[in-house]
Amino acid sequence: MDLVTNVLIALSNGIPGMVVAGIIMILMLLALIRKDPGLMVAAVFLLIPFAFARGAWTGFPLFVRLMPLFAMGSSYFIGRDDPIFAWSLPMPVFGYLIYVLFQILATRA
């Protein structure tokens, strides 16, 4: 279990964290544009390292732990062809991933 924990933490920090965050944002944007819930589910699986490594069960980090649920809800609404919820649910996730990218860049400089 320690190996899995270390891999999840490594995928959310440094250069791998930047790459994974970029891939997540690209997959989410493609899922919204192409109306493909499968791409959003793939983004959810990549969001799990961020939710595990950066989240907590109290305070604001609780929102970080719930990010995959927002993206999964968006996947559901993409499948139901409801564009309002499909586009509005992943916006906080986009905002947090942009914040994470800037945070990683700031700690590297």
C-alpha positions in Angstrom: 0.0 0.0 0.0 2.9 2.3 0.6 4.0 1.9 -3.0 0.6 3.0 -4.3 0.5 6.0 -1.9 4.0 7.1 -3.1 3.0 6.7 -6.7 -0.2 8.8 -6.2 1.8 11.5 -4.4 4.5 11.5 -7.1 1.9 11.9 -9.8 0.5 15.1 -8.2 3.8 16.9 -7.6 6.6 18.4 -9.8 6.9 17.8 -13.5 4.6 14.7 -13.5 2.0 16.7 -11.7 2.1 19.4 -14.4 1.9 16.8 -17.1 -1.0 15.0 -15.5 -2.9 18.2 -14.8 -2.4 19.3 -18.4 -3.7 15.9 -19.7 -6.7 16.1 -17.3 -7.6 19.6 -18.5 -7.3 18.6 -22.2 -9.4 15.4 -21.7 -12.1 17.4 -19.9 -12.2 20.1 -22.6 -12.3 17.5 -25.3 -15.1 15.6 -23.5 -17.1 18.8 -23.2 -16.6 19.9 -26.8 -17.1 16.4 -28.4 -19.9 15.5 -25.9 -18.1 12.2 -25.1 -18.7 11.0 -21.5 -15.9 8.4 -21.9 -13.2 11.1 -22.1 -14.6 12.7 -18.9 -14.4 9.3 -17.1 -10.8 9.0 -18.3 -10.1 12.4 -16.8 -11.8 11.3 -13.5 -9.3 8.4 -13.3 -6.4 10.8 -13.7 -7.9 13.2 -11.1 -7.7 10.5 -8.4 -4.0 11.2 -7.6 -4.7 14.9 -7.1 -7.7 14.2 -4.9 -5.8 11.7 -2.8 -2.5 13.6 -2.4 -3.9 17.2 -2.0 -7.2 16.6 -0.3 -8.3 16.2 3.3 -11.5 15.4 5.1 -11.9 18.9 6.7 -12.0 22.4 5.5 -11.3 23.5 1.9 -9.3 20.3 1.0 -12.5 18.5 1.3 -13.5 20.1 -2.0 -10.4 18.7 -3.5 -11.4 15.2 -2.4 -14.8 15.7 -4.1 -13.3 16.9 -7.4 -13.7 13.5 -9.2 -17.4 13.6 -8.2 -17.9 16.9 -10.0 -16.2 15.6 -13.1 -18.2 12.3 -12.9 -21.4 14.3 -12.6 -20.4 16.3 -15.6 -20.0 13.0 -17.4 -23.5 12.0 -16.4 -24.9 15.2 -17.7 -23.0 15.0 -21.0 -24.6 11.6 -21.5 -28.0 13.1 -20.7 -27.4 16.0 -23.2 -27.8 18.7 -20.6 -25.1 21.4 -21.5 -25.7 23.7 -18.6 -24.7 21.2 -15.9 -22.2 19.5 -18.2 -20.2 22.7 -18.6 -20.8 24.2 -15.1 -19.8 21.2 -12.9 -16.2 20.8 -14.2 -15.4 24.6 -14.0 -14.3 24.5 -10.3 -12.0 21.5 -11.3 -10.5 23.6 -14.1 -9.9 26.4 -11.7 -8.3 24.2 -9.1 -6.1 22.6 -11.7 -4.9 25.9 -13.0 -4.2 26.9 -9.4 -2.2 23.7 -9.0 -0.2 24.4 -12.2 0.7 27.9 -11.0 1.6 26.5 -7.5 3.9 23.8 -9.0 5.6 26.4 -11.2 6.0 28.8 -8.3 7.7 26.2 -6.1 10.0 25.2 -9.0 11.3 28.7 -9.6 
